Amino acid sequence: MSTPTAQDPAAQAAPHDPGLSRRTLGVPAITLMIIAASAPLTVVAGGVTTSFAVTESLGVPLGFLLIAVILTVFAVGYTAMGRFITNAGAFYAYIAQGIGRPLGVGASLVALVSYNAMQVGIYGLFGFQLSMFLEAKFGFASPWWAWILLCIVIVGVLGVNRVDLSAKVLGVLVGLEFLVVIVFDIISLTVAPEGVSTATLAPSALFGPALGLILVFGVAAFMGFEGAAIYGEEAKDPKRTVPRATYAAVAIIGVFYAFSAWAFSVGIGPSQIVPASQEFGPDLMFVFMTDRAGVLLADIMTLLFLTSLFASLQSFHNAVARYFYSLGREGVLPAWFARTSRAGAPWAGSVAQTAIALVVVLGFILAGEVFGGAAALGDSAFLYPVLTMFTWLTNTGAAGLVLLMAVIAVAVIGFFRRDRRGLGVWTTVIAPAVSGLALLWVFVMILQNFPLMLGQEQPDATTFVLPGMIIAAAVIGIVWALVLRSSRPETYRRIGHGTEPGAYGTVLVDVPGEA
């Protein structure tokens, strides 16, 4: 690799920062942060009921298992590539080295748009749920956006501190989520108005006309599972920790969601789960618990539902901060984004993500409260942050991440094309090809069903603008990479080849007059 000059802004900035904290995270910590992003309680309460309601199919539990199988096959090549590339901008670095630098930069912007969309969208649901809960229990009416602004501050504070602090907080919250869902599952299997039926586990329930829709609505529940590689530079042993955490997360998530969705159907009754989900939506879980276990336990579940959302917000925030760090370190973005604290936290990236969240939330507040966006929804005006922020942005983010995983599968094949590095054809060709085609199909299905995902009877501007943001980000990234190739060739060569933390001072920096 060529040595940048002192005039290279990224090279100048790097020696002044210690880089990300090293050898900090083990398999349990990374696994918990991945699971936190998927928000288990939120998925069971909201994702499962939405899937039953929209697909009108009993194949939802097996759908989670099928998605888990697809992502496990994807992880074969993904984690294999991770043994040779350790970079906080995981998707970005993998695609840059596997396909080419321009596509790598395009992927980095798609990742930033997607992760930010997921995170900011979840803020909408968080603010709405907390506001409604306080009003229902204490008669305290408060604007949904006030709680979002407070949450942004708390998430930002955790983001600029050591990553193991975030891991500990998320670990406690995820543990409580699992506990309360397990209690719900046990109660559901105990109630079983139609008996402990396996109707929703029959293959015929999955492999029917609704298969595509089941996968479209189910895949969002797994978003964040790919995030283990983002923490590779902070892992205790990247070559072992990241693969183990990835496989553990997808296995735990897949089995847990499938079992809970099945238990849900048993608790309500297979013949009633679809109409009940259509009637109550995400409230079905809490209505059921209120009737069967009492108000106190239902209230505890509601509080843990809120902490589930908070854990997901923190996890996606951490991912965005590390992407900013990686891109700043390699000169794709201004070098300021590579700034880290003495504790190894990417504080500049964290601040940037906080600012983005604040700006977007303020935009939705103005659109809804000042310019009449909420009033235009009529009787559903109180649902404004859910019907807009949450629905629009999380579905956009999920679409972008599914597309990136499909491209990653191609990058794996490209990376090992000339040198398999001792790995077999299953790992380097077959697994990525099969999973890539499956993920591409899911992405196409998402685009085809985007109006349905947004709850639209007829397509409107958002139907095209929201997925268009993903394509626009990719195009802008590719163009910017080509600009770098002609104007800053040293920076261009570094794209996707970021070094380990602190290595710029000895490997990439050559300042005249200094030893």
N, C-alpha and C positions, 0 to 999 in steps of 0.2 A: 504494500500500500504506500502511495506517495505521502510525503510529509507535508502537511499544511504549513503555510507561513504564519507569521505572527499577525498578519493582516486579516486572517480568517477569523471572523467574530466568534464562531462556535469554538474554535480552538483556543482563543484568548480567554473565553469565559470558563471553560471546563476546569482548569487547574485550581480555580478559586473555590470550588465546591467539592465536598467529600464524596459526592455521588450518593446513590441509594444505599440504605443500610444493608450490609452483607451478612449472609449466613444467619438470618433472623428467623425465617419461617420454616416450620416443618410440615409434614404431610397433613396432620390434623388442622393446623391453622389455615393453610391454603384451601383445604377441602371445605372448611366451614365458611370461608369467605365466598367460595363459589356457590355453595348452597344458599348462603344469605342473599345473593343476587337473584336467585330464582324465587325467593320468598315463599317457602312451603305452605304456610297457613293461608297466604293470599291466593295461591294456586288452588288449594283444596276448596276454599270458600268461594272464590270468584271464577277461577279458570275451569274447574270441573263443572260447575253449574252452567256456565256459559256454553261449554262444549255440548253438554246434554241438551240445553235449550235450543241452540242454533242448528246442530246437526240432526236432532231428533232421532238419534241412534243410541243403542245400548253398547256400542263398541268403544266407548271412551276409555275404560280401564286398559283394555288391550292396546289402544292407540298409544298410550304412554309407554308401554313396553316396546312397541314397534319403533317409536322414536328413539328410545334408549338404545335399541339394537343398532339403528342407523348411525347414531352418534358414537357408539362404541367402535363400530367399524371405521368411522371417520377418525377417531382418536388413534387408531393403529398407526397411520402415516403421520398424523399431526404430532404425536408425541415422539415418534422416531426422528422427525425433523428437528424437534426441540432438543434432542441430545447433542446436536451440532450447532445450534443457534440459540444463544441466550441473550434476549433483548426484551426490554420492558414494552416495546411496541410490537408485540408478538405477530399479529396479522401482517403488519407493515413490513417487518423484517423477513418473514417467511416468503411473502409474495415477491419482495424485491430480489431475494436471492434465488427463488425458484422459478420465476417467470421473467422479471426484469424490473429495473429501478423505477421507470415511469409508472408501471402498474402498482408498484409498491407504494409510491407516494399517493396515487389515487386511492388505494386501499386504506391508507392512513387517514385520509379525510373522510372516507365512508365510515370508518370505525369511530372517528370523533363525532360525526353527526349521529350515528346509530346509538352509541353509548350515552351521549348527551340527551338524545331524544328519549331513551328508555328512562334515564334518571329524572329528567324534568317532568316527563309524563306522570311518573309515579308520585311526584309532589302533588299533582292535582287530586289524585285519589286520597292521599294522606290528609291534605287540608280539609277536604269534604268530609271524610269519615270522622275526623276528630271534632270538627265543628258540629256535626249532627249528633255525635255521642254526648258531647257536653250539653247540648240543648235538650236532648231526650232525658238525660239523667239528672241534670241540675237546673234546667230552665235557663241556662246561660247562652243567650244568642250571641254568636260571634262570627265575623266574616271568615270565610274559608281561607282567604289569602293571608290573614294575620298569622295563622299557624304555619303556613308554608314559609313565610319570611323568617320566623323564629327557627324553624327546622333547618333552613339553609345555613344559618349562622352556626348551629350545633354541628352539622355535618362538616362545614368548613373548618371548624376548630379541630375536630378529630382528624381531618384530612392533612393538616399541617403538622401533626404530631407523629411519633413513631408508628410504623405500620403494625407492630405487634400490639399497640394499644387498641387500634381498630379491630384487630383480630380477636382480642379478648372480649371486647364489647359485643362483637358480632357472634362470637362463640356462645356467650350466655343467652343472647336473644334467640339464636337458632335452636339451642337446646330446649328453651321454653316452648318454642313453636312446635317442635317435634312432640314434646310431652303432651301438649294440649290436643294436638291432632290425634295422637294415639288414644287419649281418653275419648275423644269423639268417635274414633273407629270402634272402640270397645262397646260404647253405648249403642252405636248403630247396629252392631252385630247382635247385641243383647235384645234390642227392641224387635228388629226383623219382622215387620207385620206380615210379610209373605213368606217367612222362613228364610233360612240362610241359603238364598238362591245363587246359582252360578250362571244365571241367564246373561249377565253382562260380561261373562268370561268366555262365551261361545265364539269361536272364530268367525262363524257366519254373521255375528253382530258387527264385526269390524270390516271384513272384506266384502263390502257391498257398495252401493252408490255413494254413501257418505264418507268413504275412506279418505278421500282428499281433504274434505272439510275437517275431519277429525284430526288429521295431521297438521293442517293449517292452524287450528285453534290450540292444538296441544304443544306445538314446537316452541311457542313463546314461553312456556313454563320452564324450558331448559336453558333459556338465554342467560349467559353468564358462565355456563359450564366450561367454555373454552378459555376462561380467564386465568387458569393456572399458569400458563406460559407468561402472562404479564408480570407475574411475581418471580420469574425465574432468577433475576439478578439478586433477589432478596432471599431466595430459598437456601436452606442449609446445604443441600446437595442437588443442584438443578437437574442433573441427568437422571436422578432417581426420584426426587421429591415431586417434580412437576408431573411426570407420567402417572405416578401412583395417586396423586391428588385428583388428576383428571379422571382416571378410571373409577376411583372411589366415588367421586361426586356424581358421575353419570349413573353408576349402578345404584347408589343410595336414592338419588332423585327418582329414577325410573321405577324402581320397585316400590318406593314409598308412595308415589303418586298413583300408581296402578292399584295398589292395595287399598288406599284411602278412597279412591274413586269407586272401587267395587264395594267397600264397606258403606259408602254414602248411598249407593243404589240399594243395598240391602236394608239400610235403616229407613229409607223412604218407601222402598218397595219398587222392584223393577218396573212394574206396570205404571207407577206414579212418578218415577224420577224425572221423566221428560216434562210432563205437564207441570209438576211442582217447580222445576227449575225455570220454566217459562213464566210461571206466576210470580215467584219470589226473587228469582235471580240470586245474586250473592248473599242476600239476606236469608236464604233457605237454611243455611247451616246454623245461623244464630236463632232463627225461629224454632228449628228442631231442638236445639239445645235448651232453649227457654222452656219448651213444652215438656221435655223429657228429663232435664237435669236441674231446672230451676234458673231463676234470673241471675243469681250470683255467678254461677259458672259461665253463663252466657256473656255476662259483662266482662269476666276475666278473659274470655276468648276474644271479645271485641278489643280489649286493651292490647292483647298479644297480636291481634291482627294489625293494629297500629304499629307496634314494635317490629312486626314482620316487614311492613313497608319501610320503616326507618332503616332496618338492616340492609334491605335491598338498595335504598338510596345511598348508603355509605359505601357499599360494595361497588356500585357503578361509579361513584365519585372517585374512588381510589383508582379504578381502571382508567378513567379519563386523565387523571393527573399524571399517570405513568406514561400514557401515550404522548402527552404534551412534553414530558421530560425527555423521552426518547427522541422525538422530532427536534426539540431544541438542541439537544446534545449533538445531533448529527448535522445541524445547520439547515434543516428543511424549514423550520420555523426560527424566529429570532432566538438567539442564544439565551435570552432571559428565561425562557421556559425550562431551561436545564438547571436552574438554581435549586439547590437542595439545602436543607438545614443541617446543622452539625449532627443531628440525630439520624440523618439519612432520609428525611421525608421530602418528597418533591413539592416543596411549598409553593413554588411559582405555578406549577401546573394545577395544584389544588386551588390556589387563588383564582386562576383563570377559569376553572370549572365553576367555582362559586359565582363569579361574575356573570358567566353565561347563564347559569340558572336564574340568577336575579333578574337579568335583562328580559329573558323569555317569560318568566312569571309576571313581571311588570307589564309586559305586552299583553298577556292574557287578561290581567286585571283591568287594564284600560279598555281592551276590546269588549269585555263583559260588563263592567260596571259603568264606564263612561260613555262608550259608543253604542251601547244597547245590544251587545251580543247575547247576553243572558236573557234579556226581555224578549228577544226574538224567538226564544224557545218555548214561549207560552207557559203552559202548566209545568213544563220540565225545566223552568228557569233555574230552580234550586240545584239541578244536576249539571249546571254549566261546566264546572271544572272537570267532571267525570266524562261528560259527552264530548268535550273539546280537548283539553290538555291531556288527560289520561288516554282516551281512546285514540286520538289522532297520533300522539307522539310515541306511545309504546308500540303500536302496530307498525309505525314507520321504522322504529329502531329494530324491531324483530325482523322485519323484511331485510333491512340492511345487513344484519348479522348473519342471516341464513345465506344471503348472496355471498358474503365474504367467506363463509365456510366452504361453499361450493368452489370458489376460486382457489382457496387454500388447497383443496384436494388436487387441483391441477398443479399448483406450485410444488406439492410433494413429489409428484411424478417428474416434474422438471428438475427439481433439486437432485434427485437420485438418478437422473437419466444417464449421465456419463460415469458416475461412480456410485454404486450401491452401498459402498462402505461396509461391506460384509453382511448386509441385510438381504432377506429373501424377496422374491417377486411378489409374494402376498402383501408384505409390508410396503414395498416401494411402488407397486403398480396396481394390483388387483383391489386391495382395500380402499385406497384413495379413489380409484376409478368408480367403483360401485357406490361408495358413499357420496361422491361428487355428483353423480347422475341423480341419485335419490334426493340430495339437497337442492339441486337445480330444479327438479320437478316440484318440490315443495315451494320453492321461490316462485315459480310460474303460477302455481295454485294460489299462492298468497296474492299475487297481482290480479288474477282472475276474480278472486273473491274479496278484493279490497273494499268495495262498497258494502258488502255484507259485514265485514269486520268493523267498519265504521258506523254500522247501524243505519245505513242510508237506503231509502226505498229506490232512489234514482241517483246515479252518479252526479257529482257537482265538482266544483273547482278543486276541492281538497282531495278528491279521488285521484287526481293526476298530479297536483302540486306536491303532495306529501311524498309519494315514491319518487317523484321527479327530483326531490332534494338529494336523494341517494345518487342518482345518475349524475346530477350536476356536480356533486362533491367529487365523484370519480373523475369526471372530465377536467375539473379545475386542478385536481392533483396531478393528473398526467401532464397537463400543459405546464404547470409549475416545475415539474421535474425536467421537462425539455428546456425550459428557460434556464434552470440551474446547470444543465449540461453544457450550454453554450456560454453562460456568463460566469459560473463558478464551478469549474470542472473538479476541483479538489473536494468541494462539498458534494458534488454529484457522485464521485467515487465512493464516498462514505455512506451513501444512502443504503440503509438496511444492514450496515456492517458496523454498528455501534460497538464500542469496546466495553469491557467490564468497568464498573465504577472506579473513577480515579485514574484510569490508565491513559487518559489523554495527555497528562503531563509528561509521561515517559515514552509513549508510543507515537502519538500523533502531533505533538507540539515541538517545534524547533524554533525557539526564540533567540535571535542573534545576541551574542554577548552574555548568554546564560549557560550554565553548565547543563 
